[in-house]
Amino acid sequence: MQDNPYFEQVAERRDPQREVRSTARFLAVIVAIVLCVAILFTQIFLGVQVIGSSMEPTLYEGDYLFVDTTASIHRGDIVVVEADMQDNIHDETVYEWIIKRVIGLPGDTLYAQNGILYRREDGEAEFSVVEEPYLDEADGWRGRFICAAIIAASVWTVVNSARSRSRR
C-alpha cells in the first residue's frame, strides 16, 4: 500500500514547511514588485501637476504629467526644470519646479525679430524660422526683439507656450 502514488501526494501536501516556503516566495515577489514600482516612480518617472497657464494651449492648469528623467532632450520637448526664484519678502532664494518648452540646444544661435523666432543650429550656416505650431497668433514674439545669442555648452533655452500669460 505504501507504493501507491496517491499516498505520496497526500504526504507531500501534509508537509508543513511547504506552506511556509510558498508564503515566503509570495511575500518576496510582492516586496520586489513594490520596490520596483517605488524606484520607477521616484527615480525614473516623476509625477508633476501643472500650476498656472503659461503652457496653454498645450497644457492646462491641473493637468498631470509623468516626466521621464532618462530621456534625452530635443528641440520642441516639454521639460520640467528646477528654477531658483528670489523671495523678496524673506530675502532668500526659493527653488521651484517650472514647466517649459525647449527651443534651443547647446551651440544654437537664436534671435527674434518682428514677431518671428529664428534659429541657427550648431554647424549650420543659415538661420531658419522656428516652427511653433503650439502658439496662438497673439502669443508669438510680436513686440519682442532678442538679439542673436549663442547658447553655451550644457545650456538649453526654454520658453512658455503662452508667452503673453507667462509670469516669468
C-alpha positions as CSV (number, residue, x, y, z in Angstrom):
1,M,0.0,0.0,0.0
2,Q,3.0,2.3,0.5
3,D,3.9,2.1,-3.2
4,N,0.7,3.9,-4.2
5,P,1.4,7.3,-5.8
6,Y,-1.7,8.7,-4.2
7,F,-0.2,8.3,-0.7
8,E,3.0,10.1,-1.7
9,Q,1.0,13.1,-3.0
10,V,-1.0,13.2,0.3
11,A,2.2,13.0,2.3
12,E,3.7,15.9,0.2
13,R,0.6,18.1,0.8
14,R,0.8,17.5,4.6
15,D,4.3,18.9,4.7
16,P,4.0,22.0,7.0
17,Q,7.2,23.6,5.6
18,R,5.7,23.6,2.1
19,E,3.1,26.3,3.1
20,V,5.8,28.4,4.8
21,R,8.0,28.3,1.7
22,S,5.1,29.1,-0.6
23,T,4.1,32.1,1.6
24,A,7.7,33.3,1.8
25,R,8.0,33.2,-2.0
26,F,4.8,35.0,-2.4
27,L,5.9,37.8,0.0
28,A,9.3,38.1,-1.7
29,V,7.5,38.6,-5.0
30,I,5.2,41.3,-3.5
31,V,8.2,43.1,-1.9
32,A,10.1,43.0,-5.2
33,I,7.2,44.5,-7.1
34,V,6.7,47.2,-4.5
35,L,10.4,48.1,-4.7
36,C,10.4,48.2,-8.5
37,V,7.3,50.4,-8.6
38,A,8.7,52.7,-5.9
39,I,12.1,53.1,-7.7
40,L,10.3,53.6,-11.1
41,F,8.0,56.4,-9.9
42,T,10.5,58.2,-7.6
43,Q,13.7,58.0,-9.7
44,I,12.8,57.5,-13.3
45,F,9.2,58.8,-13.8
46,L,8.3,61.8,-11.7
47,G,4.7,62.9,-11.4
48,V,4.1,66.7,-11.9
49,Q,0.9,68.7,-11.8
50,V,0.6,71.8,-14.0
51,I,0.1,75.0,-12.0
52,G,-0.6,78.2,-14.0
53,S,-1.5,79.0,-17.6
54,S,1.9,79.7,-19.1
55,M,1.9,76.4,-21.2
56,E,-1.6,76.8,-22.6
57,P,-3.0,75.6,-25.0
58,T,-0.6,72.6,-24.8
59,L,-1.0,72.0,-21.0
60,Y,-3.8,73.4,-18.8
61,E,-3.8,74.1,-15.1
62,G,-4.5,70.9,-13.2
63,D,-3.1,68.6,-15.9
64,Y,-0.8,65.8,-14.7
65,L,2.5,64.8,-16.4
66,F,5.0,62.0,-15.9
67,V,8.5,63.2,-16.6
68,D,11.0,60.6,-17.9
69,T,14.3,61.5,-16.2
70,T,16.3,59.2,-18.5
71,A,15.2,60.7,-21.9
72,S,17.5,62.9,-24.0
73,I,16.4,66.4,-24.7
74,H,15.4,67.6,-28.2
75,R,14.1,70.9,-29.6
76,G,10.4,71.2,-29.0
77,D,10.3,68.9,-26.0
78,I,8.4,69.9,-22.8
79,V,10.8,69.8,-19.8
80,V,10.4,70.3,-16.1
81,V,13.3,72.3,-14.6
82,E,14.2,73.5,-11.2
83,A,14.4,77.3,-11.1
84,D,15.7,79.4,-8.3
85,M,13.4,82.4,-7.6
86,Q,14.1,85.3,-5.4
87,D,11.7,85.6,-2.4
88,N,11.8,89.3,-1.7
89,I,9.7,89.0,1.4
90,H,12.1,86.7,3.2
91,D,15.2,87.8,1.3
92,E,16.1,84.2,0.3
93,T,16.3,82.1,-2.8
94,V,13.4,79.7,-3.3
95,Y,13.6,76.7,-5.6
96,E,10.5,75.9,-7.7
97,W,9.7,73.4,-10.5
98,I,8.6,75.0,-13.7
99,I,7.4,73.5,-17.0
100,K,8.8,74.9,-20.2
101,R,9.4,74.0,-23.9
102,V,13.0,73.6,-25.3
103,I,13.6,75.9,-28.3
104,G,17.4,75.9,-28.3
105,L,20.2,73.4,-27.6
106,P,23.9,74.0,-26.8
107,G,25.6,75.6,-29.8
108,D,22.4,77.0,-31.4
109,T,22.1,80.7,-32.1
110,L,18.6,82.3,-31.6
111,Y,17.1,85.7,-32.3
112,A,13.6,87.1,-32.7
113,Q,12.6,90.0,-34.9
114,N,9.1,91.3,-36.0
115,G,7.3,88.5,-34.1
116,I,9.3,85.7,-35.7
117,L,11.8,83.4,-33.9
118,Y,14.9,82.4,-35.9
119,R,17.4,79.7,-35.1
120,R,20.7,78.6,-36.5
121,E,21.5,75.1,-35.3
122,D,25.1,74.2,-34.4
123,G,27.1,73.6,-37.5
124,E,24.6,75.3,-39.9
125,A,25.4,78.5,-41.9
126,E,21.9,80.0,-42.3
127,F,19.2,81.0,-39.8
128,S,15.8,79.3,-40.3
129,V,12.3,80.2,-39.0
130,V,11.4,78.2,-35.9
131,E,8.0,76.5,-36.5
132,E,5.9,76.9,-33.3
133,P,2.6,75.3,-34.0
134,Y,1.7,75.3,-30.3
135,L,1.5,79.1,-30.2
136,D,-1.7,81.1,-30.6
137,E,-1.5,84.1,-33.0
138,A,-1.4,86.5,-30.1
139,D,1.4,84.7,-28.3
140,G,4.2,85.0,-30.8
141,W,7.3,87.0,-30.4
142,R,5.5,90.2,-31.5
143,G,6.8,93.3,-29.9
144,R,9.9,91.4,-28.6
145,F,13.3,91.7,-30.0
146,I,16.1,89.3,-29.0
147,C,19.5,90.0,-30.4
148,A,21.4,87.0,-31.6
149,A,22.5,84.9,-28.7
150,I,24.7,81.7,-28.9
151,I,23.7,79.1,-26.4
152,A,26.6,77.9,-24.3
153,A,27.5,74.2,-23.8
154,S,25.3,72.4,-21.3
155,V,22.6,75.1,-21.6
156,W,19.1,74.7,-23.0
157,T,16.9,77.6,-23.9
158,V,13.3,77.2,-22.8
159,V,10.1,79.2,-23.2
160,N,6.4,79.1,-22.4
161,S,3.7,78.0,-24.9
162,A,1.6,81.1,-23.9
163,R,4.1,83.9,-23.7
164,S,1.6,86.7,-23.1
165,R,0.3,84.9,-19.9
166,S,3.7,84.0,-18.5
167,R,4.6,85.3,-15.1
168,R,8.3,84.8,-15.9
